[in-house]
Amino acid sequence: MLLFRLIGDQLGPLGWSLYHFLWQGMLVASLYSIARLICGRDMRRRYVLACLFLGVALLLPAWQVWMILNHHHGVSLGIGPPESLLPWMTWMALFLLCIAGTVSVRTLLAADELRRVWLDAATEDVQLDLVAHEVAKQLELKQTPCIVRSTAADVMAVIGAAHPIIVVPAKMPVCLTEAQFRALLAHEIAHVSRRDPLVNFGLSILESLVFFHPAAAWLAGEVRITREYCCDDVAVQSYGDALAYARGLTTLAKMPGLKTRAALSANGGDLKERVVRLLSKESLNKEAFSNGKRFIFWLAAAAILVGASKLLCRLM
């Protein structure tokens, strides 16, 4: 308690904001579920919406800390926590920040180590450069991204944030056709052209801050999934054969190093879901029903937490 008295003025608002972030994050997720309806099958709009709502969810705690420090205690802050629980919430917030910092550092070190190992075993390939130039031209890009072939790489991926490099395994599956390979390469080039590696660098850090919150983690997952969908659409639109591209993804999923994608800068999403989406066109009515269920779920979860907070304040 002596330590809390020394640092409570600085960390108390953090505990308060964490307390309310639990239900506010779920409210933001419920609103995003409804907002998805205006996007239809346009994944670019859905990606922008997911980024927007995730940003709002992450800014809420910071906004509340500012409100408390400036003595703006309004209705927007909600009810609670009880004074007796505030020290516990403060220590919990500090504990979560320590975990988030540890996870962030570990993720960055793992990505840097993977990048170093892959690039140390990488060489330039004139034929590969020519293919990449043709694919970039097909995508109407003015500049061809840097691409190398690596004996240490076990998946095709983009590594690096500030200066992204496309790495192609030295031993690609022999069953891939030329068209499938070009479509998969178009997917990775699309990541570079969209600045996804840099965005994903920030997303990886932010995800470590909200790992404990199911709604915020779901929103972060939506950003990753819709990003992959956008690049899949670019690949299919460029080469016009969704079935062949889906088969290429299936072949890619069988490569032994798929788990290393967790440490890469521009890869994510469930390959099975991506293949199913490419091959099956879900009706808008069914998609609206799914979004409606998500809206009800997150809204009910937020309401339950607010109700529990009010009850707890009365009891304590």
N, C-alpha and C positions, 0 to 999 in steps of 0.2 A: 504493500500500500504506500510505503514511503517513496518507492520508485515511481508509482503511478502519480503521486502528488507532484513529483518533479517534472514528469513528461505528459501529465494528463491534459494540460492546456493545449499542447500541440497535437496529441493523438486522440483526444476525446472526440472531436468532430469526425475523425476517421472512423471510429467505432459507430457513431451515430449514422453516418452515411452508409456504412456497410449494412447496418440493420435495415434501412429502408431500401437499399439497392436490391435486397432479396425479392421484394414484391414488385418494385418498379421495373426491374429487368423483365419479369414475367409479363407485366402489362405491355411493355414495348414489343415483346415477342408476339403477343396476341394481336397487336395492331399491325405488325408486319404480316401476319398470317392473312389478314383481310386485304392488306395492300397488295399482296401477291396476285389478287384477282384481276387487278387492272393491267397486269403484264401479259396475261395469256401465256403463249408459248415463246414470247420474246425474252430470251435469256439475258440479253444485254440490259434490258430494263430491270429485270429481276436482280441482276448483279448489283446495279446501282442502288436499288432499293435496299438490298441486304447490307451493303456498305453503309448506307445512310442510317438505317435503324440500329446497326451495331455501333456506329459512332454515337448515336443518341444514348444508347444504353451505357456506353463507357463514359460519357460526359456527365451523366447524372450524379455519380458519386462526387466528382470534382466540383460540380455546381453546388451540391449540398454543403460540402466543406466550406466553400466560399460564403454561402448564405449564413452558415453558423458563425464563422469567424467575423462576419460583418453584422452579427446580431439581427439577422432577418429571419426570425422564427415565425413562419407563416403556416397556413393550412397546407401548403404544398409539401411540407416536410412530414405530414402525416402524424400519427400518434406513436409515442414510444421512442426509444426503449425506456423502461422504468429506470430510475436513477440507480437502483441497486444492481442492474444488469449492465450499466454503461461501462464500468471497468472491465468486465468480462468481454464485452464486445470490442473494446479498445485493444485488449491483448490479442483477441482473435484476429482483428484486422492486422495487427503488427505481425502475427504469426503467418498469416496468409501472404503478406507482402514479402516476408523472408522466403517462403516457399516459392513464390512467383519469381523472385530474383534468382534463386538457385536454378529453377527450371529454365529461365531465360538464358542464363550463362551456359548451362549445360547444352541447350539447343544450339546456341551460337558456336560453341566449341566443336560440337559434333558436325555441324554443317561445314565449318572451316576445315576440320580434319578430312572430311570426305572430299571436299573440293581439292585440297592439297594432294591427296592420294590419287585421285582421278586425273588431275592435270599433270602430275609427275610422270604418269604412264601414258600421256596423250601425245599424239603426233598429228600433224596436218595431213590432209588427204586431198590431192588435187581433184580427183573424181568426185569426192564428197562435196567439196567446195562448189563444183560446177552444178551438182544436183541442187544444193541449197540455194544457189543463185537463181536457178530456174524456178524453184518453188517460191522463193521470195518475189520473183517477177510475176508469178501466177497470182500471188496475193496482192499485187500492185504496191509492193514496198520499194522505196527508193534505195534502201541500204540493206545488204545481206548481213544477218547476224554472224558473229564468229562461231565456227563449228569445228570440232576436232573429233578424232577417233581415239578411244582409250582402251587399252587392254585390261585396265582395272575396273572399268565400268561394267555393270551388269544390267542396266536399264538405260533407255534413251531418256534424257532429262536435261533440264536447264539448271545450271548451277551459277551462283554468284548473284548479288543484288545490284550493286552499282555498275558492274561490268559483266552482264550475263553471258555465259558461253553454253552453247548446245553441245552436249557430249553424247556421242554415239558409241555403243559398245563395239569392240573390234569383232566380236562374234555375234552378229544379229541372227535371229532364227532364219534358217535357209528356206523355210516354207513361206516366208513373206514375199509377195509379189512386188514388182517395181512400183506399181500404183499404190499398194498398201504402205510401202515404205515412205513414199512421197507424201501420202496423206498423214501418216504419223509425224513426219518431219514438219509438215505444215502446221500441225497442232502445236509443236514446240516453238516454231517460229512465231506463231500467233501469240504465245505467251510473252516472248521478247518484245514484240511490237506493241503489246498492250501494257508494258511495264509491270507485268505481274510479279516478276522476281522481287522488285523493290517494294511493291505493295505487300507481298507476302512476308517480307522481312519484318515490316511493322506489325502485320497481323500475328506473326508468331510470338512477338513480344506481348501484344495485347491479350492473346489467348492465355498466356501464362498468368495474367492478372485476374482472369475470370474463370479459371478452371473449375472452381467450386460451385459456379452458378449454372444450373442446367439450361436456363433460357438463353443466357449470354453465350454459352458454349454452343448451343444450337444455332444461334445467329452467325457465329464465327464459322461453323460448319457449312452454313448456307452460302457464305461468301466463297468458300473453297469449292463447293460443289458447282455453284452457278458459274464460277470462273472456268472450270473444266468443261462445262456444257457449252459455254461461249466458244472456246477453242475447238471443241468437237464440231460445232456448227460451221466454223470457218473451214475446217478440213473437209467436211462433207460438201459444202458449197463449192469448194475449189475443185474437187475431183468427182463430185456427183454420184458417188456410189456408197450409200450408207451401209449396205450389207457387207461389202468388201472391207470398209473401214472398221466395222464392228468385229469382223473376223481378225483383222490386224490387232485390235485391242485385246481380243481373247488370247491371241498368240503372245502378246506382250505380257499379259497377266500370268502366263505360265513360266516366264523367266524367273530364275531363282533369286534375283536380287530385288524383288518388288518391295520388300520391307524397308529398303534403304531410302525409299521415296519420302519417308517421314522426316528425313533430315535435309531434304532438298528444298530449293527455293521456289520452285514453281510447279509442284506436282501435288495432287490431292484428289479426293473424290473416290468413290467406290467404283471400280472398273465394271463390276457386274451391273450396277445401276445405270452406268453410262451406256453399256451395251443394250440393256433393256429399253432405255429411252430412245435410242437410235432406231430400234427395230419395231417398237410398238408405239403407236400414237394414242396416248391417253385422251379420252374425251374431256372437253372443257367442263362438262357437268360433273364428271367424276373428280376432276382436279378441284373444282369449287367445293365439292363435298369434303374432300380431304383438308382443304384450307379451313373450312368451317369447323371441322373437328379440332384442328389445331387451335383455332381462335377460342373455342369454348374451353379447351383444356388449359391453356395458359391463363385465360381470364379467370377461370375457376380457381386455379392455383394461387393467383394473385389475391383474389377475394378471400380465400381461406387464410392466407398469411396475414392480411389486414385484420380480419376478424379475430384471429388468434392474438395479434398484437394488442388490439383493444381489450380483449379479455384478460390478457396478461397484465396490462396496466391497471385494470380494476382490482385484480387479485393482489397486486404487489404495491 
